[in-house]
Amino acid sequence: MSRFRGWIQAGAALLTNIHLPNFIKGSIYQGKGKAVCVPGLNCYSCPAAAGACPIGAFQAVVGASKFRFSYYISGFLILIGVLLGRFVCGFLCPFGWLQDLLHKIPCKKFSTMKLKPLRWIKYIVLLFAVILLPAFLVNDVGMSDPIFCKYICPQGVLEGAIPLAIVNEGIRQARGALFTRKLIILLVIVVLSILFYRPFCKWICPLGAFYALMNKVSLLGIQVDDRRCISCGKCARVCKMDVDITKTPDHTECIRCGKCIKECPAEALRFRYGFSKNNKCKGDK
């Protein structure tokens, strides 16, 4: 599966943004599909978006928990987290795919191994920008500002603001300081993605933070056969998420990309699905 990861990512991005003619029309799809969340980070305001971003949808209703829709979104996030964990980040997230493509641009690359403490930022963003501030800073009708989407998320300006501004004169005229600030955030993420592997996923993304917490209980994971492992360290060296899969198969930073499986000379690693986390691979005696 890891051999076709790029194609799977491209297919997921296309299915998530299937209404491509809207880029030319300058309009946003507003059909019934928009009531359904997609697994990855994908802006609701993208003209081609087929569904709602789970982070944006959650923020839209977190300040009004009396509505049933908020429980649906929470349930959706938990369900996807249990079923797939951070596999979503590795295979199904459009913004994750963009970072992968940017990192392929030839230039000097830098390791994030010494920057591991920055991983905690995404949990802070999840707690404050996605949950607490939208939950408590509400207006008279019980609705809140989508703090992360409005002030931080670079995907919004990439998929929504820029395409709509290109074809819509009114939106071009309405651009202001907020658009400029978010455009700067996007450009910084683009540059960092060229130099570092997936900086947004590692350090900022609240959706990645949520799925990271679910990695410990997700049904999809990577299984290590201790009897076959020769402790060569190749899996750890090839991992761009800075994970030693033989020590922590369910590490919060593992995006299930499968590069370690592909690299292992002893075939000691494989995907597993289910509750069993036995270190003896299925089919072995």
BALOBA-1460 file (C-alpha; in Angstrom, 3 decimals):
// residues 285
<rec num="1" residu="m" x="0.000" y="0.000" z="0.000"/>
<rec num="2" residu="s" x="2.850" y="2.406" z="0.761"/>
<rec num="3" residu="r" x="4.109" y="2.019" z="-2.818"/>
<rec num="4" residu="f" x="0.934" y="3.663" z="-4.090"/>
<rec num="5" residu="r" x="0.668" y="6.245" z="-1.308"/>
<rec num="6" residu="g" x="1.122" y="9.204" z="-3.651"/>
<rec num="7" residu="w" x="-1.689" y="8.008" z="-5.903"/>
<rec num="8" residu="i" x="-3.940" y="7.331" z="-2.923"/>
<rec num="9" residu="q" x="-3.259" y="10.830" z="-1.604"/>
<rec num="10" residu="a" x="-4.032" y="12.334" z="-5.007"/>
<rec num="11" residu="g" x="-7.260" y="10.328" z="-5.245"/>
<rec num="12" residu="a" x="-8.314" y="11.341" z="-1.731"/>
<rec num="13" residu="a" x="-7.641" y="15.016" z="-2.500"/>
<rec num="14" residu="l" x="-9.698" y="14.764" z="-5.703"/>
<rec num="15" residu="l" x="-12.634" y="13.018" z="-4.038"/>
<rec num="16" residu="t" x="-12.558" y="15.569" z="-1.230"/>
<rec num="17" residu="n" x="-12.653" y="18.386" z="-3.809"/>
<rec num="18" residu="i" x="-14.629" y="16.796" z="-6.621"/>
<rec num="19" residu="h" x="-16.584" y="19.879" z="-7.767"/>
<rec num="20" residu="l" x="-13.731" y="21.262" z="-9.882"/>
<rec num="21" residu="p" x="-15.864" y="23.449" z="-12.233"/>
<rec num="22" residu="n" x="-16.610" y="25.696" z="-9.251"/>
<rec num="23" residu="f" x="-13.038" y="26.998" z="-9.423"/>
<rec num="24" residu="i" x="-13.951" y="28.626" z="-12.729"/>
<rec num="25" residu="k" x="-17.418" y="29.734" z="-11.635"/>
<rec num="26" residu="g" x="-16.129" y="31.278" z="-8.408"/>
<rec num="27" residu="s" x="-18.932" y="29.656" z="-6.428"/>
<rec num="28" residu="i" x="-18.944" y="27.210" z="-3.519"/>
<rec num="29" residu="y" x="-20.718" y="23.855" z="-3.589"/>
<rec num="30" residu="q" x="-23.556" y="24.025" z="-1.048"/>
<rec num="31" residu="g" x="-25.316" y="20.712" z="-1.595"/>
<rec num="32" residu="k" x="-26.259" y="18.102" z="0.989"/>
<rec num="33" residu="g" x="-22.739" y="16.691" z="0.928"/>
<rec num="34" residu="k" x="-21.532" y="19.729" z="2.874"/>
<rec num="35" residu="a" x="-23.328" y="18.358" z="5.953"/>
<rec num="36" residu="v" x="-20.908" y="15.409" z="5.987"/>
<rec num="37" residu="c" x="-17.362" y="15.751" z="7.320"/>
<rec num="38" residu="v" x="-14.330" y="14.556" z="5.395"/>
<rec num="39" residu="p" x="-11.500" y="12.830" z="7.309"/>
<rec num="40" residu="g" x="-8.652" y="15.256" z="6.548"/>
<rec num="41" residu="l" x="-8.017" y="18.982" z="6.793"/>
<rec num="42" residu="n" x="-9.901" y="20.502" z="3.862"/>
<rec num="43" residu="c" x="-11.468" y="23.951" z="3.832"/>
<rec num="44" residu="y" x="-15.262" y="24.156" z="3.723"/>
<rec num="45" residu="s" x="-14.914" y="27.357" z="1.662"/>
<rec num="46" residu="c" x="-12.970" y="25.683" z="-1.116"/>
<rec num="47" residu="p" x="-15.118" y="26.032" z="-4.281"/>
<rec num="48" residu="a" x="-14.658" y="22.346" z="-5.077"/>
<rec num="49" residu="a" x="-15.018" y="20.974" z="-1.535"/>
<rec num="50" residu="a" x="-17.460" y="18.055" z="-1.365"/>
<rec num="51" residu="g" x="-17.825" y="18.038" z="2.434"/>
<rec num="52" residu="a" x="-17.018" y="19.887" z="5.611"/>
<rec num="53" residu="c" x="-13.679" y="20.036" z="7.404"/>
<rec num="54" residu="p" x="-14.094" y="18.304" z="10.792"/>
<rec num="55" residu="i" x="-12.142" y="21.031" z="12.603"/>
<rec num="56" residu="g" x="-14.139" y="23.828" z="11.001"/>
<rec num="57" residu="a" x="-17.438" y="22.027" z="11.612"/>
<rec num="58" residu="f" x="-16.536" y="21.348" z="15.234"/>
<rec num="59" residu="q" x="-15.628" y="24.986" z="15.846"/>
<rec num="60" residu="a" x="-18.849" y="26.168" z="14.251"/>
<rec num="61" residu="v" x="-20.948" y="24.386" z="16.869"/>
<rec num="62" residu="v" x="-18.708" y="23.887" z="19.891"/>
<rec num="63" residu="g" x="-20.114" y="27.037" z="21.460"/>
<rec num="64" residu="a" x="-23.613" y="25.671" z="21.015"/>
<rec num="65" residu="s" x="-23.317" y="22.132" z="22.385"/>
<rec num="66" residu="k" x="-27.100" y="21.880" z="22.821"/>
<rec num="67" residu="f" x="-27.357" y="21.226" z="19.093"/>
<rec num="68" residu="r" x="-27.289" y="17.576" z="18.065"/>
<rec num="69" residu="f" x="-24.920" y="18.345" z="15.168"/>
<rec num="70" residu="s" x="-22.070" y="18.993" z="17.602"/>
<rec num="71" residu="y" x="-22.370" y="15.460" z="18.942"/>
<rec num="72" residu="y" x="-22.350" y="14.125" z="15.405"/>
<rec num="73" residu="i" x="-19.041" y="15.865" z="14.683"/>
<rec num="74" residu="s" x="-17.464" y="14.661" z="17.923"/>
<rec num="75" residu="g" x="-18.649" y="11.150" z="17.163"/>
<rec num="76" residu="f" x="-17.302" y="11.341" z="13.629"/>
<rec num="77" residu="l" x="-13.845" y="12.390" z="14.842"/>
<rec num="78" residu="i" x="-13.737" y="9.622" z="17.446"/>
<rec num="79" residu="l" x="-14.955" y="7.023" z="14.932"/>
<rec num="80" residu="i" x="-12.336" y="7.943" z="12.316"/>
<rec num="81" residu="g" x="-9.696" y="8.104" z="15.036"/>
<rec num="82" residu="v" x="-10.523" y="4.597" z="16.256"/>
<rec num="83" residu="l" x="-10.765" y="3.137" z="12.762"/>
<rec num="84" residu="l" x="-7.677" y="4.771" z="11.228"/>
<rec num="85" residu="g" x="-5.732" y="6.983" z="13.653"/>
<rec num="86" residu="r" x="-3.073" y="9.073" z="11.910"/>
<rec num="87" residu="f" x="-3.402" y="6.979" z="8.773"/>
<rec num="88" residu="v" x="-5.622" y="9.890" z="7.749"/>
<rec num="89" residu="c" x="-2.598" y="12.201" z="7.934"/>
<rec num="90" residu="g" x="-0.444" y="9.849" z="5.888"/>
<rec num="91" residu="f" x="-2.912" y="8.888" z="3.169"/>
<rec num="92" residu="l" x="-6.108" y="10.956" z="3.163"/>
<rec num="93" residu="c" x="-5.304" y="14.565" z="4.093"/>
<rec num="94" residu="p" x="-5.004" y="17.008" z="1.154"/>
<rec num="95" residu="f" x="-2.781" y="19.422" z="3.077"/>
<rec num="96" residu="g" x="-0.518" y="16.568" z="4.139"/>
<rec num="97" residu="w" x="-0.161" y="15.596" z="0.485"/>
<rec num="98" residu="l" x="0.708" y="19.185" z="-0.430"/>
<rec num="99" residu="q" x="3.489" y="19.192" z="2.152"/>
<rec num="100" residu="d" x="4.811" y="15.912" z="0.765"/>
<rec num="101" residu="l" x="4.937" y="17.416" z="-2.729"/>
<rec num="102" residu="l" x="6.647" y="20.581" z="-1.513"/>
<rec num="103" residu="h" x="9.285" y="18.548" z="0.301"/>
<rec num="104" residu="k" x="10.222" y="16.872" z="-2.983"/>
<rec num="105" residu="i" x="11.518" y="20.199" z="-4.347"/>
<rec num="106" residu="p" x="15.302" y="19.751" z="-4.664"/>
<rec num="107" residu="c" x="17.246" y="21.715" z="-2.048"/>
<rec num="108" residu="k" x="19.059" y="21.155" z="1.233"/>
<rec num="109" residu="k" x="16.791" y="19.416" z="3.754"/>
<rec num="110" residu="f" x="16.873" y="19.759" z="7.530"/>
<rec num="111" residu="s" x="16.051" y="17.218" z="10.218"/>
<rec num="112" residu="t" x="13.359" y="17.878" z="12.810"/>
<rec num="113" residu="m" x="14.851" y="15.415" z="15.292"/>
<rec num="114" residu="k" x="16.131" y="18.187" z="17.569"/>
<rec num="115" residu="l" x="12.858" y="20.092" z="17.278"/>
<rec num="116" residu="k" x="10.697" y="17.451" z="18.945"/>
<rec num="117" residu="p" x="9.482" y="19.806" z="21.733"/>
<rec num="118" residu="l" x="7.626" y="21.787" z="19.039"/>
<rec num="119" residu="r" x="5.252" y="18.818" z="18.688"/>
<rec num="120" residu="w" x="3.422" y="20.056" z="21.791"/>
<rec num="121" residu="i" x="2.277" y="23.210" z="19.985"/>
<rec num="122" residu="k" x="-0.393" y="21.333" z="18.041"/>
<rec num="123" residu="y" x="-1.971" y="20.074" z="21.273"/>
<rec num="124" residu="i" x="-2.046" y="23.626" z="22.616"/>
<rec num="125" residu="v" x="-3.683" y="24.766" z="19.362"/>
<rec num="126" residu="l" x="-6.239" y="21.947" z="19.653"/>
<rec num="127" residu="l" x="-7.069" y="22.756" z="23.264"/>
<rec num="128" residu="f" x="-7.272" y="26.530" z="23.054"/>
<rec num="129" residu="a" x="-7.913" y="27.551" z="19.417"/>
<rec num="130" residu="v" x="-10.303" y="24.700" z="18.592"/>
<rec num="131" residu="i" x="-12.026" y="23.809" z="21.871"/>
<rec num="132" residu="l" x="-11.811" y="26.287" z="24.763"/>
<rec num="133" residu="l" x="-11.881" y="29.710" z="23.074"/>
<rec num="134" residu="p" x="-14.676" y="28.847" z="20.597"/>
<rec num="135" residu="a" x="-16.607" y="27.177" z="23.435"/>
<rec num="136" residu="f" x="-16.552" y="30.148" z="25.799"/>
<rec num="137" residu="l" x="-16.195" y="33.212" z="23.566"/>
<rec num="138" residu="v" x="-19.749" y="33.145" z="22.188"/>
<rec num="139" residu="n" x="-22.105" y="35.867" z="21.090"/>
<rec num="140" residu="d" x="-25.668" y="36.548" z="22.213"/>
<rec num="141" residu="v" x="-27.108" y="33.759" z="20.064"/>
<rec num="142" residu="g" x="-24.650" y="31.195" z="21.362"/>
<rec num="143" residu="m" x="-22.340" y="31.052" z="18.353"/>
<rec num="144" residu="s" x="-18.579" y="31.505" z="18.417"/>
<rec num="145" residu="d" x="-15.772" y="32.564" z="16.122"/>
<rec num="146" residu="p" x="-13.937" y="29.643" z="14.443"/>
<rec num="147" residu="i" x="-10.619" y="30.756" z="15.942"/>
<rec num="148" residu="f" x="-8.348" y="28.257" z="14.207"/>
<rec num="149" residu="c" x="-10.010" y="28.504" z="10.803"/>
<rec num="150" residu="k" x="-10.280" y="32.281" z="10.898"/>
<rec num="151" residu="y" x="-6.866" y="33.236" z="12.253"/>
<rec num="152" residu="i" x="-4.464" y="30.309" z="11.766"/>
<rec num="153" residu="c" x="-5.373" y="27.667" z="9.180"/>
<rec num="154" residu="p" x="-3.325" y="28.101" z="5.974"/>
<rec num="155" residu="q" x="-5.567" y="25.643" z="4.109"/>
<rec num="156" residu="g" x="-8.409" y="28.150" z="4.213"/>
<rec num="157" residu="v" x="-6.535" y="30.868" z="2.362"/>
<rec num="158" residu="l" x="-5.022" y="28.332" z="-0.064"/>
<rec num="159" residu="e" x="-8.257" y="26.549" z="-1.005"/>
<rec num="160" residu="g" x="-10.820" y="29.217" z="-0.294"/>
<rec num="161" residu="a" x="-9.658" y="32.824" z="-0.273"/>
<rec num="162" residu="i" x="-7.141" y="32.707" z="-3.134"/>
<rec num="163" residu="p" x="-9.253" y="30.756" z="-5.711"/>
<rec num="164" residu="l" x="-12.365" y="32.823" z="-4.953"/>
<rec num="165" residu="a" x="-10.443" y="36.108" z="-5.089"/>
<rec num="166" residu="i" x="-9.012" y="35.218" z="-8.503"/>
<rec num="167" residu="v" x="-12.437" y="34.974" z="-10.163"/>
<rec num="168" residu="n" x="-14.592" y="37.150" z="-7.897"/>
<rec num="169" residu="e" x="-14.097" y="40.917" z="-8.010"/>
<rec num="170" residu="g" x="-16.122" y="41.485" z="-4.835"/>
<rec num="171" residu="i" x="-13.928" y="39.154" z="-2.806"/>
<rec num="172" residu="r" x="-10.788" y="40.766" z="-4.213"/>
<rec num="173" residu="q" x="-12.032" y="44.149" z="-3.049"/>
<rec num="174" residu="a" x="-12.911" y="42.780" z="0.383"/>
<rec num="175" residu="r" x="-9.429" y="41.476" z="1.148"/>
<rec num="176" residu="g" x="-7.883" y="43.070" z="4.184"/>
<rec num="177" residu="a" x="-5.360" y="42.649" z="6.971"/>
<rec num="178" residu="l" x="-6.716" y="39.229" z="7.976"/>
<rec num="179" residu="f" x="-6.178" y="37.872" z="4.467"/>
<rec num="180" residu="t" x="-2.647" y="39.288" z="4.445"/>
<rec num="181" residu="r" x="-1.775" y="37.711" z="7.789"/>
<rec num="182" residu="k" x="-3.096" y="34.315" z="6.760"/>
<rec num="183" residu="l" x="-1.312" y="34.564" z="3.424"/>
<rec num="184" residu="i" x="1.934" y="35.162" z="5.318"/>
<rec num="185" residu="i" x="1.227" y="32.060" z="7.454"/>
<rec num="186" residu="l" x="0.654" y="30.039" z="4.282"/>
<rec num="187" residu="l" x="3.894" y="31.256" z="2.691"/>
<rec num="188" residu="v" x="5.849" y="30.443" z="5.861"/>
<rec num="189" residu="i" x="4.366" y="26.921" z="5.906"/>
<rec num="190" residu="v" x="5.229" y="26.459" z="2.217"/>
<rec num="191" residu="v" x="8.864" y="27.474" z="2.777"/>
<rec num="192" residu="l" x="9.170" y="25.332" z="5.904"/>
<rec num="193" residu="s" x="7.623" y="22.356" z="4.074"/>
<rec num="194" residu="i" x="10.348" y="22.564" z="1.448"/>
<rec num="195" residu="l" x="13.077" y="22.565" z="4.101"/>
<rec num="196" residu="f" x="11.499" y="20.298" z="6.743"/>
<rec num="197" residu="y" x="9.230" y="17.270" z="6.380"/>
<rec num="198" residu="r" x="5.604" y="18.115" z="7.186"/>
<rec num="199" residu="p" x="6.144" y="20.994" z="9.649"/>
<rec num="200" residu="f" x="2.435" y="21.830" z="9.808"/>
<rec num="201" residu="c" x="1.498" y="18.216" z="10.609"/>
<rec num="202" residu="k" x="4.206" y="17.906" z="13.237"/>
<rec num="203" residu="w" x="3.873" y="21.230" z="15.003"/>
<rec num="204" residu="i" x="0.567" y="22.998" z="14.324"/>
<rec num="205" residu="c" x="-2.305" y="20.882" z="12.958"/>
<rec num="206" residu="p" x="-5.028" y="20.324" z="15.605"/>
<rec num="207" residu="l" x="-6.631" y="17.566" z="13.539"/>
<rec num="208" residu="g" x="-3.304" y="15.758" z="13.505"/>
<rec num="209" residu="a" x="-3.111" y="16.281" z="17.264"/>
<rec num="210" residu="f" x="-6.510" y="14.649" z="17.767"/>
<rec num="211" residu="y" x="-5.687" y="11.677" z="15.549"/>
<rec num="212" residu="a" x="-2.309" y="11.412" z="17.303"/>
<rec num="213" residu="l" x="-4.096" y="10.907" z="20.608"/>
<rec num="214" residu="m" x="-6.210" y="8.199" z="18.957"/>
<rec num="215" residu="n" x="-3.153" y="6.335" z="17.606"/>
<rec num="216" residu="k" x="-2.898" y="4.416" z="20.864"/>
<rec num="217" residu="v" x="-6.343" y="2.881" z="20.401"/>
<rec num="218" residu="s" x="-6.779" y="2.885" z="16.615"/>
<rec num="219" residu="l" x="-7.533" y="-0.421" z="14.932"/>
<rec num="220" residu="l" x="-5.051" y="0.295" z="12.152"/>
<rec num="221" residu="g" x="-1.420" y="0.160" z="13.179"/>
<rec num="222" residu="i" x="1.986" y="-1.293" z="12.432"/>
<rec num="223" residu="q" x="2.981" y="-4.631" z="13.905"/>
<rec num="224" residu="v" x="6.558" y="-5.580" z="14.757"/>
<rec num="225" residu="d" x="7.684" y="-9.214" z="14.694"/>
<rec num="226" residu="d" x="10.357" y="-9.317" z="17.399"/>
<rec num="227" residu="r" x="11.589" y="-12.703" z="16.187"/>
<rec num="228" residu="r" x="12.417" y="-11.388" z="12.727"/>
<rec num="229" residu="c" x="13.693" y="-7.951" z="13.696"/>
<rec num="230" residu="i" x="17.501" y="-7.770" z="13.393"/>
<rec num="231" residu="s" x="17.770" y="-4.324" z="15.044"/>
<rec num="232" residu="c" x="19.436" y="-2.800" z="12.007"/>
<rec num="233" residu="g" x="17.827" y="0.594" z="12.639"/>
<rec num="234" residu="k" x="16.824" y="1.147" z="9.000"/>
<rec num="235" residu="c" x="13.186" y="1.731" z="9.912"/>
<rec num="236" residu="a" x="14.109" y="4.508" z="12.344"/>
<rec num="237" residu="r" x="16.464" y="6.148" z="9.863"/>
<rec num="238" residu="v" x="13.927" y="6.179" z="7.035"/>
<rec num="239" residu="c" x="11.111" y="7.587" z="9.204"/>
<rec num="240" residu="k" x="10.633" y="11.276" z="8.474"/>
<rec num="241" residu="m" x="8.307" y="11.622" z="11.455"/>
<rec num="242" residu="d" x="11.233" y="10.795" z="13.784"/>
<rec num="243" residu="v" x="9.722" y="7.575" z="15.142"/>
<rec num="244" residu="d" x="11.481" y="4.336" z="16.054"/>
<rec num="245" residu="i" x="8.642" y="1.995" z="15.205"/>
<rec num="246" residu="t" x="10.296" y="-1.044" z="16.841"/>
<rec num="247" residu="k" x="10.171" y="0.691" z="20.227"/>
<rec num="248" residu="t" x="6.803" y="2.432" z="19.930"/>
<rec num="249" residu="p" x="4.588" y="0.927" z="17.187"/>
<rec num="250" residu="d" x="1.668" y="3.121" z="18.265"/>
<rec num="251" residu="h" x="3.662" y="6.350" z="18.593"/>
<rec num="252" residu="t" x="1.523" y="9.478" z="18.363"/>
<rec num="253" residu="e" x="3.663" y="10.872" z="15.525"/>
<rec num="254" residu="c" x="3.401" y="7.792" z="13.283"/>
<rec num="255" residu="i" x="1.277" y="8.631" z="10.224"/>
<rec num="256" residu="r" x="1.214" y="5.000" z="9.012"/>
<rec num="257" residu="c" x="2.952" y="5.943" z="5.755"/>
<rec num="258" residu="g" x="4.536" y="2.493" z="5.536"/>
<rec num="259" residu="k" x="8.061" y="3.640" z="4.643"/>
<rec num="260" residu="c" x="9.482" y="1.601" z="7.519"/>
<rec num="261" residu="i" x="7.667" y="-1.511" z="6.235"/>
<rec num="262" residu="k" x="9.031" y="-0.972" z="2.749"/>
<rec num="263" residu="e" x="12.584" y="-0.446" z="4.047"/>
<rec num="264" residu="c" x="12.766" y="-3.388" z="6.493"/>
<rec num="265" residu="p" x="15.199" y="-6.019" z="5.102"/>
<rec num="266" residu="a" x="13.903" y="-8.724" z="7.450"/>
<rec num="267" residu="e" x="10.205" y="-8.207" z="6.686"/>
<rec num="268" residu="a" x="9.608" y="-7.780" z="10.406"/>
<rec num="269" residu="l" x="7.060" y="-4.991" z="9.960"/>
<rec num="270" residu="r" x="3.576" y="-5.047" z="8.504"/>
<rec num="271" residu="f" x="0.261" y="-3.266" z="8.783"/>
<rec num="272" residu="r" x="-2.216" y="-4.774" z="11.224"/>
<rec num="273" residu="y" x="-5.909" y="-4.154" z="11.654"/>
<rec num="274" residu="g" x="-7.809" y="-5.126" z="14.766"/>
<rec num="275" residu="f" x="-7.452" y="-5.044" z="18.510"/>
<rec num="276" residu="s" x="-4.591" y="-7.555" z="18.737"/>
<rec num="277" residu="k" x="-1.168" y="-5.985" z="19.242"/>
<rec num="278" residu="n" x="0.747" y="-9.238" z="19.597"/>
<rec num="279" residu="n" x="4.346" y="-8.866" z="18.411"/>
<rec num="280" residu="k" x="4.082" y="-12.201" z="16.592"/>
<rec num="281" residu="c" x="2.765" y="-11.500" z="13.099"/>
<rec num="282" residu="k" x="-0.357" y="-13.319" z="11.963"/>
<rec num="283" residu="g" x="0.416" y="-16.449" z="10.005"/>
<rec num="284" residu="d" x="3.669" y="-17.227" z="11.824"/>
<rec num="285" residu="k" x="3.995" y="-20.383" z="13.826"/>
